[in-house]
Structure formats: C-alpha cells, structure tokens
C-alpha cells in the first residue's frame, strides 16, 4: 500500500469512526509525487473530505486544488 493510499484510508476511517470534519497536513507534497498527490486529491474530492495542506514552499498548482498564499505579515495573496 502506498503512502497516499494509507493517508486516504486513515482519513476515511477517522471520519467514519471519530467524525473528523477537517484534516490538516504539513509539507505533504515534499514526500509525495505530483501524480500521486493528484490521485489523493481526486479521492478526497470524491469522498467529500475537507483537507487543508500547509506547505513551506510554493509548488506547481494542480487542477484539483485551491491555493491561498499567506505572507509573513499574515496578508492573503
């Protein structure tokens, strides 16, 4: 089982058993390729799971994501 598959399985189980409403990841794109992350995002959308990904650098924007950049002054760009 790949890392994205394990993450998706965890989210589904946590949502079902614990009623988790929102999942937050930090620097996940540093560990998973763009192709795999795209598949994960599609699964998240399919299952209507709320996911917030916090990254330490800017990556190429994928079709399935909405990007908000917050600078050091806490301004939304």
C-alpha positions as CSV (number, residue, x, y, z in Angstrom):
1,X,0.0,0.0,0.0
2,X,1.4,3.4,-1.0
3,X,1.6,6.4,1.3
4,X,-1.3,8.3,-0.4
5,X,-3.4,5.1,-0.1
6,X,-2.6,4.9,3.6
7,X,-3.4,8.6,4.1
8,X,-6.7,8.1,2.3
9,X,-7.6,5.0,4.3
10,X,-6.8,6.8,7.6
11,X,-9.0,9.8,6.6
12,X,-11.9,7.5,5.7
13,X,-11.7,5.5,8.9
14,X,-11.1,8.6,11.1
15,X,-14.1,10.3,9.5
16,X,-16.3,7.3,9.9
17,X,-15.3,6.3,13.5
18,X,-14.4,9.6,15.1
19,X,-16.5,12.0,13.0
20,X,-13.4,14.0,12.0
21,X,-14.5,17.1,10.0
22,X,-11.2,18.5,8.7
23,X,-7.8,17.0,8.1
24,X,-4.6,19.2,8.1
25,X,-1.3,18.0,6.6
26,X,2.1,19.8,6.8
27,X,4.6,19.6,3.9
28,X,2.9,16.5,2.4
29,X,4.0,17.5,-1.1
30,X,7.6,17.1,-0.1
31,X,7.1,13.4,0.3
32,X,4.6,12.5,-2.5
33,X,5.0,13.0,-6.2
34,X,2.6,15.3,-8.1
35,X,0.9,12.3,-9.8
36,X,0.2,10.6,-6.5
37,X,-0.9,13.8,-4.9
38,X,-3.3,14.4,-7.7
39,X,-4.8,11.0,-7.2
40,X,-5.1,11.6,-3.5
41,X,-6.8,15.0,-4.1
42,X,-9.3,13.4,-6.5
43,X,-10.1,10.7,-3.9
44,X,-10.6,13.4,-1.3
45,X,-13.0,15.3,-3.5
46,X,-14.8,12.1,-4.4
47,X,-15.4,11.3,-0.7
48,X,-16.1,15.0,0.1
49,X,-13.4,15.2,2.7
50,X,-12.1,18.6,3.9
51,X,-8.4,18.7,3.6
52,X,-6.0,21.6,4.3
53,X,-2.5,21.2,3.1
54,X,0.1,23.6,4.7
55,X,3.3,23.8,2.6
56,X,6.6,25.6,3.3
57,X,7.2,26.5,-0.3
58,X,5.2,27.0,-3.5
59,X,4.5,24.0,-5.8
60,X,3.1,23.9,-9.3
61,X,-0.7,24.3,-9.0
62,X,-2.8,21.2,-9.6
63,X,-6.2,21.3,-11.2
64,X,-7.8,19.8,-8.1
65,X,-6.5,22.3,-5.6
66,X,-7.3,25.8,-4.5
67,X,-4.2,27.7,-3.4
68,X,-4.0,30.5,-0.9
69,X,-0.7,32.2,-0.1
70,X,-0.3,33.9,3.3
71,X,2.8,36.1,3.7
72,X,4.8,36.9,6.8
73,X,2.5,39.8,7.6
74,X,-0.4,37.4,7.6
75,X,-1.7,39.0,4.3
76,X,-3.6,36.8,1.9
77,X,-2.0,37.0,-1.6
